[in-house]
Amino acid sequence: MTGICGSWHFDGAPGAADECARMQAALAVYGRDRSGRADLGEFALGIQLARMLPEDRYDRQPLTGADGGLFLVADARIDNRPELAEALGLDAERTRMMCDADYILAAWERWGEDALERLKGSYAFALWDARTRILRLIRDPLGQRPLFVHRSHGRVLFASMAKGLHALPDVPLAPDAERVRDHLALLPHVGPRSFFAGIDRVEPGGMLRLHANGQVEIITWYERERDRSPRFSRLEDYVDAFRALFDRAVADSLRTTGGVAAHLSAGRDSGLVAVTTAAQLAKSGQRLAAYTHVPLPGAPLFPAAGRFGNEGPAAAKTAALHANIDHILIDCVHRQVGDDFDSNFHHHEYPLLNPTNSLWESEIARTAAARGASLLLTGQHGNMTVSTLGTQRLAELLGRGQLFAWGREILAMRRKGHDSLRGLLSVSIVPHLPQAVVIMLRRLFGRADYVLSEYTALREEIAASPAFRNHVSDIGFDTRYQAWGDVHAMRRMVLWRIDYLAMHMKGILASTGLDVRDPTGDIRLVEFLSAVPTELFLHDGETAWLFKAAFGDRLPQEAVQARQKGLQSADWATRMRQAFPALAIELERARHSPTAAALMDLDALIADAAGFPQMEGEPETQAMATRYHLRITRALSAAHFLRKLEAGNH
């Protein structure tokens, strides 16, 4: 990871190089190892390099190609270097001293925009074509590296993070209220808006093509709906290909300059990443530091149905499978909710969705960095890739009228004890019912009905307004979370709704020096799974069948066959009680933010906060969790972000 920026005065006005230098200074927190800049008169581009890959020692960006006609700055990790080298005809001696940006430039010189389909990895880059005076700003399909742009009369600015653009006095320092509104409502990030007024983002899988006459082309170069899945005649062939592809994804993630650490929960995804990483590191005698968050000692754990609150013992069984795993428990006993708000505002530049989870995530990152790691692996995308359950296949079969196959899966799932018959019928039928009927049935059977104003801090009059409802409908999102009727549609929605993770990973780099990578979010895995038969996910009554067939021998059977899931931050109520005085003050301070007051009913939130049970042992219910753990903590995060942005340090 690194920081890139640039300034183009296509009206011929002076000052591009000075602006680029100011942006670089602001972005230095994301890349302290080397600074580089090219001054081309009307155009200047720069880089703040963080050397996270072994080949970064050869990085000399900005790069020049096509006999001085092309200029490139890239924040990139390219994972298919061997395939690209072969296709480009590059010999081993040359590739040994090529940084990943060199591969991008070489591919572009050979194939032009067609090179994008050939690049596999995470990247954001800017390419200036001096011959045509066209600037291209491009992000990878999943948007794992951020890139922002500000356009004004006669000028275009771009930067990896908004603080690079805010380094210039005429770029407004203000929130985009509509983007914050959507974030509070947990809507997918759709469209070019960023959290900042006057600043757009390049969308994942998108490209901005900017011309000297001011014309801007917004292009979606990556087709998400395109079927890139292989076709095999046997399920076993899918299993073999899947296993090989995941092992390759982990291996490619391990290019680093220092020690390796990983998250390790009690679940399948981070567990699979950790054990596969440990096996690969063992070949070279290296160790893996695996971190598990555990609750505060003695704290009551929230009693969520089907969940358990202490993941330490189960994670220890996974860690014990490999002698080179050092298992480290993190209880954050000396930390409080809200401790990281200022750091998050400065480094991450977005309002956190879950401040209680952020507490232990940041503590793991700090500890890992202090112990010498430069790389932190996660399994954040795993639920939508490697361990997809596939229960939506029941609704698919019923919807297609395949009653025999549907009945067979129902009976097989009952034999394996997966759910009650009523639960399986609900999963099958509910996706095909009108929402009004679903709401009625939820109330009839005493099930939770997800009402937006109950689980977010957005004002009721905003959430209920026709304009906002139309906006939600246009996005294609269901704020009441009706069950999905299609495995692949669900996976696609989730995979492309979490663009803020790019800023989150940038923030961890800036605050700790760690490069965060997620092998379960490898684009090659996503493409492999994009349209495979859903029989691979739910087969003969077995959920997550593909995961179990490919990796069932890598984890403890308790993890492979687990029906219960770990509950992150199960000690949230105790933590909130400890931090309550400071958190209440933060809500009061939000009155200094006009946007916070417009989007959230601060009086009601402050009253709710005052009613938070202050004594341990008081009954904790799901309604309490919805009101405080979700609604109040998200309000606190958004309020702090908006207050710092709009009203200064009041």
Secondary structure as UniProt FT lines:
FT   STRAND          2..8
FT   TURN            10..11
FT   HELIX           16..27
FT   HELIX           28..30
FT   STRAND          34..39
FT   STRAND          43..49
FT   HELIX           54..58
FT   STRAND          63..65
FT   TURN            66..69
FT   STRAND          70..78
FT   HELIX           81..88
FT   HELIX           92..96
FT   HELIX           100..111
FT   HELIX           112..118
FT   STRAND          121..129
FT   TURN            130..133
FT   STRAND          134..139
FT   TURN            141..142
FT   STRAND          148..152
FT   TURN            153..154
FT   STRAND          155..159
FT   HELIX           162..166
FT   TURN            169..170
FT   HELIX           177..184
FT   TURN            185..186
FT   TURN            197..198
FT   STRAND          200..201
FT   TURN            204..205
FT   STRAND          206..211
FT   TURN            212..213
FT   STRAND          216..220
FT   TURN            224..225
FT   HELIX           235..253
FT   STRAND          259..263
FT   HELIX           268..282
FT   TURN            283..285
FT   STRAND          288..293
FT   TURN            297..298
FT   TURN            305..306
FT   STRAND          307..308
FT   HELIX           312..319
FT   TURN            320..321
FT   TURN            323..324
FT   STRAND          325..330
FT   TURN            333..334
FT   TURN            337..340
FT   HELIX           341..347
FT   HELIX           355..370
FT   TURN            371..372
FT   STRAND          373..377
FT   TURN            380..381
FT   HELIX           382..384
FT   TURN            385..387
FT   TURN            391..392
FT   HELIX           393..399
FT   TURN            400..401
FT   HELIX           403..415
FT   TURN            416..417
FT   HELIX           421..429
FT   HELIX           430..432
FT   HELIX           435..444
FT   TURN            445..446
FT   HELIX           452..455
FT   HELIX           460..463
FT   HELIX           466..475
FT   TURN            479..480
FT   HELIX           487..495
FT   HELIX           500..512
FT   STRAND          515..517
FT   HELIX           519..521
FT   HELIX           523..528
FT   HELIX           534..536
FT   TURN            540..541
FT   TURN            543..544
FT   HELIX           545..551
FT   TURN            552..554
FT   HELIX           557..560
FT   STRAND          565..566
FT   TURN            568..571
FT   HELIX           572..589
FT   HELIX           590..592
FT   HELIX           594..599
FT   HELIX           602..610
FT   TURN            616..617
FT   HELIX           622..624
FT   HELIX           625..632
FT   HELIX           633..647
//
